Amino acid sequence: MVIMDAATLEPLHLIELAGVDPDGKMVQADAGMITATPFANWFVVALEQAGQVWIVDLDRRGMPITAIKDVGRHLHDAFLSPDGRYLVVSSYDDNLNAVIDLPEARIVRKIPSGCKPHLGSGAVIRSNGRLLGIGTNIGEDKCPSYEVTVFDMNTFDVVKRIPVIGPTESPAAHPDAPYVIVDIVGTGPNANKLQFVDKNTLEVVRTLEVEGTLGHSHFPEYTARGDFFYVSARYRGDRSLSVPGGRLAIFDSRTLRQVKSIPVDVPAGVFSRVRARTVVVGLQPAVR
């Protein structure tokens, strides 16, 4: 992990990512995720193979590390609570999302979250007076429980598990749009579909087929004002069979009618610039 001066890009500090995993083995690790938090001048990094979350204090000499161990096996995506105090991080091999209190450097809850939880950037919504976190999962052959896990962001209790039609990867939400969008990914028969969860009822109310039939359509993202969303389409299968290549498909966020399609070669994550001012997806600041 290289920490650089943001103005000059001069490397300031190098940290080797390695640690003892939950099985007691010393391992080298990838950074499953890295984020900064508005709660303090810290970087937070998940060591994917070591199952640890590190808090790097940028204000103290030497940038010391606080390590939280035994978080889980194969850590990957994560997101913050709106105030930046809590980190929700997925543990693929344990089928859970771990909640970490960053200032106290401790695990406060492990939330069972279906098979191989994959949070993407996560999403947080307001629903009937509650602040709710949204988690998805990509499942696996031996454990195909495809669901969206909804949990209270104050107590971290599970509020609801919403069945969906396939593996999901990257939820999308916006305070001025009525739906949480979940992308159905992979290569199965539903891999070109999106499902829409009503923010009030927490039920799947619409399923939308995106152009392209073989490759999955993924990474939905609302525009800054929330009046449209776009999604990467025809990611794999169509292109491999010489069917016209990738597209960026754009939809009206209320009618769900497609309004435009833009050719993009092998589209993947396409993200709004408003993320630079957003602590969590789903509670974006107002844009006029």
C-alpha positions in Angstrom: 0.0 0.0 0.0 1.6 3.3 -1.1 0.5 6.5 0.5 1.1 9.6 -1.6 0.9 13.4 -1.3 -2.4 14.3 -3.0 -1.0 17.5 -4.5 2.3 16.2 -5.9 1.7 12.4 -6.0 5.1 12.0 -4.2 5.2 8.6 -2.4 5.3 9.3 1.3 4.9 5.9 3.0 5.0 2.2 1.9 3.2 -0.4 3.9 3.6 -4.2 3.3 0.2 -5.9 3.4 0.8 -9.2 5.3 -0.6 -10.7 8.5 -1.7 -13.8 10.4 -5.0 -15.1 8.9 -7.9 -16.5 11.0 -6.3 -20.0 10.7 -3.0 -18.8 12.2 -1.0 -18.7 9.0 1.2 -15.7 8.1 0.2 -14.7 4.6 0.7 -11.9 2.0 -2.5 -10.1 1.2 -4.2 -8.0 -1.4 -6.1 -4.9 -0.5 -9.6 -6.1 -0.8 -10.8 -2.6 -0.3 -9.3 0.8 0.8 -11.2 3.9 1.9 -10.8 7.1 3.8 -13.3 8.1 6.4 -14.6 11.5 7.4 -14.7 10.4 11.0 -10.9 10.9 11.3 -7.8 11.4 9.2 -7.4 7.7 8.6 -7.1 5.3 5.7 -8.9 1.9 6.3 -7.8 -1.1 4.3 -9.0 -4.7 4.3 -6.3 -7.4 3.9 -8.1 -9.8 1.7 -6.3 -13.1 2.5 -5.2 -12.2 6.0 -8.7 -11.4 7.3 -7.7 -8.2 9.0 -8.8 -4.6 8.8 -6.1 -2.0 9.3 -6.6 1.6 10.4 -3.7 3.8 9.3 -3.4 7.1 11.3 -2.2 9.8 8.9 -1.8 12.4 11.6 0.7 10.6 13.7 4.4 10.3 13.0 5.2 7.1 11.1 1.5 6.6 10.2 1.0 3.8 12.7 -1.4 1.0 12.1 -4.1 -0.4 14.3 -4.9 -4.0 13.2 -8.3 -5.6 13.8 -7.8 -9.3 13.5 -10.1 -12.3 12.8 -12.6 -10.3 10.8 -13.2 -13.1 8.4 -11.8 -15.2 5.5 -11.4 -13.5 2.1 -12.3 -9.9 2.8 -13.5 -7.9 -0.1 -15.8 -5.0 -0.6 -16.9 -2.6 2.1 -18.8 0.6 2.8 -19.1 3.2 5.6 -21.9 4.4 7.8 -23.0 7.9 6.9 -20.9 9.4 9.7 -17.9 7.3 8.7 -17.6 5.7 12.1 -18.6 2.1 11.1 -17.2 0.0 8.3 -19.3 -2.9 6.9 -17.0 -5.3 5.1 -17.8 -8.6 3.3 -16.2 -11.9 4.1 -16.7 -14.2 1.2 -15.9 -17.5 2.7 -17.8 -17.0 6.0 -21.0 -15.8 4.3 -21.2 -12.7 6.5 -20.7 -9.0 6.6 -18.6 -7.8 9.6 -19.3 -4.4 11.2 -16.3 -2.6 12.7 -16.4 0.3 15.0 -13.4 2.2 13.7 -12.6 4.5 16.7 -12.9 1.6 19.1 -11.1 -0.7 16.7 -13.4 -3.7 17.4 -15.9 -5.9 15.6 -19.4 -5.1 16.8 -21.5 -7.5 14.7 -21.2 -10.2 12.2 -24.3 -10.2 10.0 -25.2 -13.5 8.2 -25.6 -12.4 4.6 -26.3 -15.2 2.2 -23.7 -17.0 0.1 -20.5 -15.1 -0.7 -21.6 -11.6 0.1 -20.5 -9.0 -2.4 -21.3 -5.5 -1.3 -19.9 -3.6 -4.2 -20.0 0.0 -2.9 -22.9 -0.9 -0.7 -26.0 1.4 -0.4 -27.7 3.1 2.5 -31.3 4.3 2.3 -34.0 6.0 4.4 -37.1 3.9 4.6 -40.1 4.6 6.9 -38.0 6.4 9.4 -35.2 3.9 9.5 -31.6 4.1 8.1 -31.0 0.8 6.3 -27.9 -0.8 4.8 -28.2 -2.9 1.6 -26.0 -5.9 1.0 -25.9 -8.3 -2.0 -24.3 -11.6 -2.7 -22.9 -13.5 -5.7 -23.5 -17.0 -4.4 -21.8 -20.2 -5.6 -22.7 -23.6 -6.9 -22.9 -25.3 -3.5 -24.7 -22.4 -1.9 -27.0 -20.6 -4.3 -29.0 -18.4 -1.9 -29.5 -15.3 -3.9 -30.9 -12.5 -1.8 -30.5 -8.9 -0.7 -29.8 -8.5 3.0 -31.3 -5.4 4.5 -30.1 -4.3 8.0 -30.6 -1.5 10.4 -27.6 0.9 10.3 -28.0 1.8 14.0 -28.5 -1.6 15.5 -27.1 -3.7 12.6 -30.0 -6.1 13.1 -31.3 -7.8 9.9 -34.5 -6.2 8.9 -35.3 -8.4 5.8 -33.9 -10.8 3.3 -35.3 -10.2 -0.1 -35.1 -13.1 -2.6 -33.7 -12.2 -6.1 -33.4 -14.2 -9.3 -29.7 -14.6 -9.4 -26.3 -13.5 -8.1 -26.0 -9.8 -7.3 -23.0 -7.6 -7.2 -23.4 -3.8 -7.0 -26.5 -2.2 -5.5 -27.4 1.3 -6.5 -29.6 3.9 -4.7 -30.3 7.6 -4.7 -32.2 9.7 -2.2 -34.4 11.1 -5.0 -35.1 7.9 -6.8 -37.8 5.3 -5.6 -35.8 2.1 -6.1 -32.7 0.2 -5.0 -31.3 -1.4 -8.2 -29.6 -4.7 -8.0 -27.7 -6.2 -11.0 -28.1 -9.9 -11.8 -24.6 -11.0 -12.8 -22.8 -14.1 -14.2 -23.7 -16.0 -17.3 -27.0 -17.6 -16.5 -30.4 -17.1 -18.1 -31.1 -14.0 -16.0 -27.7 -12.4 -16.4 -29.0 -9.5 -18.5 -31.6 -8.4 -16.0 -31.9 -5.8 -13.3 -34.3 -6.0 -10.3 -35.8 -3.0 -8.5 -36.6 -3.0 -4.8 -39.1 -0.4 -3.6 -37.5 1.6 -0.8 -40.7 1.7 1.2 -42.0 -1.9 0.9 -38.6 -3.5 0.6 -40.1 -5.8 -2.1 -38.9 -6.5 -5.6 -41.5 -4.7 -7.7 -39.9 -4.7 -11.2 -37.6 -6.8 -13.3 -36.0 -5.2 -16.4 -34.2 -7.0 -19.2 -31.3 -5.0 -20.6 -30.2 -5.3 -24.2 -27.8 -8.1 -24.8 -28.6 -11.8 -24.1 -25.5 -13.6 -23.0 -23.2 -11.3 -21.0 -24.2 -9.8 -17.7 -25.4 -6.3 -17.3 -23.9 -4.8 -14.2 -22.7 -1.8 -12.2 -25.9 0.3 -12.3 -25.3 3.9 -11.3 -27.7 6.8 -10.8 -26.9 10.2 -12.3 -26.1 13.0 -9.8 -29.7 14.2 -9.7 -31.2 10.7 -9.6 -33.4 11.3 -12.6 -31.6 8.7 -14.8 -29.5 5.6 -14.2 -27.1 3.8 -16.5 -25.7 0.3 -16.6 -22.9 -1.5 -18.4 -24.4 -4.1 -20.8 -23.2 -7.0 -22.9 -20.1 -7.4 -20.8 -18.9 -10.9 -21.9 -20.9 -13.4 -23.8 -22.4 -11.3 -26.7 -19.0 -10.0 -27.7 -17.3 -13.4 -27.6 -19.8 -14.6 -30.2 -19.2 -11.6 -32.5 -22.6 -10.1 -31.5 -22.2 -6.3 -31.4 -20.1 -5.3 -28.5 -20.7 -3.5 -25.2 -23.2 -0.8 -24.5 -23.9 1.8 -21.8 -27.7 1.6 -21.5 -29.4 4.7 -19.9 -32.9 4.6 -18.4 -35.3 7.0 -16.8 -35.2 6.2 -13.1 -39.0 6.5 -12.6 -40.5 5.1 -15.7 -37.6 2.6 -16.2 -37.9 3.3 -19.9 -34.6 3.2 -21.9 -33.7 6.6 -23.3 -30.3 6.0 -24.9 -27.7 3.5 -25.7 -24.0 4.4 -26.1 -21.4 2.0 -27.7 -18.6 1.2 -25.2 -16.1 -1.6 -25.8 -16.2 -4.1 -22.9 -17.9 -1.8 -20.4 -17.3 -2.3 -16.7 -17.7 0.1 -13.8 -18.8 3.6 -14.8 -19.3 5.8 -11.8 -20.6 9.3 -11.2 -18.3 12.2 -10.3 -20.6 12.9 -7.3 -19.1 9.9 -5.5 -16.1 12.1 -4.7 -18.5 14.1 -2.4 -20.4 11.1 -1.1 -19.7 9.1 2.1 -22.2 6.4 1.2 -24.0 5.5 -2.0 -27.7 6.2 -1.6 -27.4 9.4 0.4 -25.7 11.5 -2.2 -25.7 15.3 -1.5 -28.2 17.4 -3.4 -27.1 18.5 -6.9 -28.8 21.4 -8.6 
